[in-house]
């Protein structure tokens, strides 16, 4: 496909219409609790991000990077942060605005590609929060470079990633409970699936995904100037692979110089 970002934009808009888990906004009860200081957010499917990773949120300038869906951003805003969300899907951003209007929160939403933060001046944010989303773009270094640029010295980057080993298995067999090694890494739907499989994905409005090596995911942050402060692993939900290894990884990194 000539324009993966445009295709995946339409695919995520369709996921909102289907009520995908990552598009369902938080409830009023969650916002009430966040206002009282009781909150948690996810970078990966199940394990909440440790509260020890976060500085005091009140007054913090926070960028939710590819973080639309009405889930994390409203929680941060209710906890007192100044929140901006950049996402590739208009309907995902609408979910954030819906919660903001419902709860009387201030959230700035911007339609855009996570690889291009040129609309923000350097050193605009204290924290960049990026839930699992780089799997929807073919290269990741620009994401880390841009995050480093828009963060202030000492600023934090929190990311969720998919372990690339996830992509060596045949997806159809995996859904049927069988582990079949099929693909060599690096993986891309647009390169590894046959034409019929690609047509089926497009007919079902499924986003196209890309694997990224651990060197790209961790080393890429280091090359941008970040120091890796912490990480944890998490297991997927309703996935045979969860019986064998944690598919997801979350990292905490810090901008060490300007």
Secondary structure, 3 states (H helix, E strand, C coil): CCCHHHHHHHHHHHHHHHCCHHHCCCCHHHHHHHHCCCCCCECCCCCECCHHHCCCCCCCEEEEECCCCCCHHHHHHHCCCEEEEEECCHHHHHHHHHHHHHHCCCEEEEECCCCCCCCCCCCCEEEEEECCCHHHCCCCHHHHHHHHHHEEEEEEEEEEEECHHHHHECHHHHHCCCCCECCCCCCEHHHHCCHHHHHHHHHCCCCCCECCCHHHHHHHHHHHCEEEEEEEEECCCCCHHHHCCCCEEEEEEEECCC
